Structure formats: C-alpha cells, structure tokens
C-alpha cells in the first residue's frame, strides 16, 4: 500500500546520499525488500493511550492522532542523539529548521502499516522519534517515551525491524463553571468590580495565581464569566470587591463557594449560576 508521507524539507542533494532517510511503501508479507545504497529500518507504530485522571474524562487514543511525524536521530561523536540534516544527511542540531522530518496525515495516515526508512547509514546507531498531533495540530505525544531504543543498522540485505512507540499524553482534569453577573441598587456610584478566586482547604484560604483577578467595569457588569482550570475534589471561594467612584471599596458579606468533585459535578453555594449584587450608596 502506498503511504502518503511528505518531508518537511526536500533532500536537495538527492535520495542516494548516505545518511538521508526516505520512506518506502511497506513490503507485503512474504514480499521482497526494495534494495538501495544505504541501510533500511522498518518501524511498526505502537500507540500507548494516555491515562485518565478522572473517570469522566476520556483519555487520548489512536483516534486522536491526525498527523504523525517521524524524526530519525543518530548518535554523534559525543554519544548524543541528534537529528539529521535534510539537505546534507549529516548530523545537525534540533534548532536547525532543516532537520529531516517525515510526515503522514489525512487519508494516508495509517497506524497499522510498517514505516520504512531507507538510505540510512549502514552500521550506524539510530533512535527514531515519533510525534503525534491532534486535529488542531497540537502535539499530544510525549517525546521521552516515544523513541525507539538504540538500533544499529546493517546492510540493506538485512533490514532492521523495530517497534515505534508512541506514548500519548495524559489528559489532566480541568473543571469549569460559568456565572451571569448583574447588579442593582446604587450601581452608578461604582466604577468597577474585581473578582478573585481562592482555594479553601482546612479552613485556610489561599489565592489561586493566574486564575483571576478579573476586573469588570460597572458599565459592562451584566455579563457572563467563565472560571476554568478548576481541580478535582477541591473547594474554591469566589470573592468580589466593588470600587466606589468617590473612593473606598464595598465587599459583599457573603462570598460564593464552589465545590468541585469531577467534571460533571461542579456546584455553587448559590444553588444556581446567577449572581446578583445589591450595591449600597
């Protein structure tokens, strides 16, 4: 079966350069190996799904892979594994945008067929890195766990076969809750409201960094607010402060508590998601 693989950059010096890698269609069972000047390494993708952190969250699996990128690396004189230049076939750096990358995507994507890398250097130690990407082209695999062991290539009449591990990331829990804000009373006496989110454990409050504060001008206070990134089995407290135009701050006496159990069970002490504040003069 012909595989629809593309390289990030063409091999400008031709495919017979020692050290360069190309992709051959997999040989059928019992079929002959296509011979070339260099060594051949055949790889079989082996996907490990990510773990589910909460029972309600679906882990990543092979069905999430929309693009597969294969990067050959070889052992240099220092013993480090480095990528291969797509133009020269020589060792290069990870910072080199021209290092060799082979991609399979779209209708040509198949995780059930062999991948053949040809024109590799004979008697050279390689490790092959696989990177999986989702529909948004975000990497969903873990580099450290998605590389073959060290493998030494032979001559092309003795092609090497290795499983190609693809370890997908764990999906972390991230609960969220939305509120609709409104105010009544002496709204015209205030210019803005500030929200802060606190984590509550053992009766102690600690500010959640980077979640809030969120400053809302009173002119647009009637709005929807979504609080995301909430952790499982955690209690939170949402606090408001309203700044008066004349100076001073009004703090409502009752903060809003948020109870997170899992992504299907995020509850508010208000009993609903409508927050209405009565502002004094």
Secondary structure, 3 states (H helix, E strand, C coil): CCCCEEECCCCCCCCCCCCCCEEECCCCCCCCCCCCCCEEEEEEEEEECCCECCCCCCCCCHHHCCEEEEEEEEECCCCCEEEEECCCCCECCCCCCCECCEEEEHHHCCCCCEEEEEEECCCCEEEEEEEEECCCCCECECHHHCECCCEECCCCCCCEEEEEEEEECCECCCEEEEEEEEEEECHHHEEEEEEEEEEEECCEEEECCCCCCEEEEHHHCCEEEEEEEECCCEEEEEEEEEEECCCCEECCCCCEEEEEEECCEEEECCCCCEEEEEECC
